Amino acid sequence: MLHTDSAGQTARAAAGIAARAAAGVLLLGLAACSGSPNPDDGAPATAAPDSVRGSVRQVGSSPFVRTVVEGADTVTVTGDLESEISRLSGASVLVTGTLATGDFPGPRLEAASYEILSVDGREPSVGVLAEDDEGFYLDRGEGEAVRLRAVSSGLANQIGGKVWVVTGEDGSVRRYGILRPPEQ
């Protein structure tokens, strides 16, 4: 109940109501984000991963080079996949992970996965380079393979490594890049 016998009491009462309302909104927000069970399927609710879409760039100078994705914002990429993503300078990518702040200027994304959207305007195929009796192919996992023709000696030396390739309609390799060299 508001007391109106003096301006000070009215202001204090109004401030108290506002504080209780703000606390209620905060508690509702925390409850919504708490990972409480979803009544529809019985599984805990999880937050959607963060993602950034843009062009990969290397910024800074040695030894302080960072990998960033420049899109609507510039985001520093960190984590185990940073070394692969760093090899995609100039490519258009979608990186998914957990957004955080920290020692870097601006936001950083702990990368959990990435997709190469285009290299010089062309969509590449990504996989592990392999060879059999029929020649070279990209093993894309889950039984999916892309046959390759006109493989250069530089690419042929990467058997077992994770690579991206842009091919012509006949499967001939037009461009390629090494994402993770073969284990030595």
N, C-alpha and C positions, 0 to 999 in steps of 0.2 A: 504494500500500500504506500502511495506517495504522500508525504507530509508537505503541506503547502504553507506552514506558518512562517517559514523564512526561506530565502533563496538558497542559503547554504545547505539546509536540510534537504530541499528538493533536489539540488545538484548531487549531493551525496547519495541519495536514494536512486536517482537516475543512473549514476555511475555504477552503483552496485548491481542494478538490473542489467546494465550493458555488460558488465564483467561476467555475470552468471550466464548470459546469453552467449557470449563469446566462448566461454568454457564449454557450454553445451555443444556448440558448433564444432569446436576442436575435438571433443570426445566422439562426436558422430563421425568426423573425418578420420580419426584414428581407428575407430571400429570398422569403417569401410575399407581401410587399407591393411587391416591386421592379419589377413590371410585366414579369416574365419571360414568355416565350412560353407560350401555352396549348397543350399537346400535342394537344388535340382539334381545334383549327381553325387552328393556325399563326399566329393573331393575338396581339398582345401583350395581356396581361391588364390591365384598367384598373380603378381603384377606382370603386365606385358613387358617384354624386354625393350630397351631403348634401341633406336637405330638412327643412322645417319647416312644420307645419300649424297654423293658428290664425287669430286676428282681427288685422287691421291696425290699428295705432294710431300716432298722432303723439305723441311725448313730448319734453319739454324746452320751452324758450322761445327766441324769436327772439334771436339768429341761430343758436342751437344746437339746432334741431329735428331729431330723428332719426325715421326710420320703423322701427317694430318690428313683429314678428309675435309675438303672445302666444298660446302654446299650453301644452304641458307645460313649456316654458321660454320666456323672453323673448329673442328674437334680433333684433339690429339688422340691417336690410337695407341693403346697399351695392351699388354698381355701376350700370351704365347703365340698368337697369330700375327702379331705386329711385324715380325720378320718377313712373313709371306706377303702381307699387305704392302710393306715398304717396297717390294719388288714390282709394284704395279703403278709406279709414278706416271701420272697422266691419264690413267684408266678411270672410267666411271664405275663406281662400286656402291654396294649397299652393305654396310657393316652393322651387325646387330650385337648387342652386349649390354653392359651395365654402365650407365652414365654416372660420373662422379666428379668431384672437384678435388684439387690436391696441389701438389708442388708445381704443376704446369700452369703457364698462363692460359686461362680459359678452361673450358670443360675438357674432360678426357673420357674416352669410352674404352672399357675393358672388353676387348673383342671376344665374342664367343663363336661367331660365324661371319662369313662374308660371301658375297656373290659378286662376280665380275659382270657388270651390265654391258659394258662395251669397251673396246680398245680401238681407237681411231674410227669410231662409228660402227664397228662390226662386233657382233656378239661372239665371244670365243667359247670353245669347249674346254673344260677343265677335267683333268684326271691324272692318273699315274701312267707314265709312258711304259709300254710293254712291247714285246716282240714275240711272234710265233712263226710257224712255217709259212704263213701267208704274208708276213711283213709286220710293220709297226702299227700299233693302235693305242688309243687312250682307253684305259680301264676307268670308267666313270663310277664303278661300284654297282652293286645289286644286279650284276649280269649285263650291264649296259656298256657297250664298247663303241668307239668311233674309229673306223679304219682310216689310216693316213697314207698318203702317197707323197712322193718327192720330199722325203725327210732328209734334211741336211746332216752332215757329219756332226755338227755342233749339237743338234737336237738328239741324234742317234746315240751320243755319248751320255745321255741323261736317262737311260733305261732304269726304271725304279724310282725316278724322281717325279714330283708333282709339277705338272706344267699346264700352261694354257696354250691353245693354238687357234689360229684363225685359218680356215681352209677355204679353198675354192669349191665350186660345185662338184668337182671330180675327186675331192678329198685331198688334193695337193696342199701342202702346208705353205701358206703365204706369209704368216708371221707366227712367232712363238715367244714364250717367256718362261723362265724357270722360277717356280714359286718355292720349291723346296728341293735342293739337290738330292740325288740318290745317296743312300747311306753308304759311307765308305768302309 
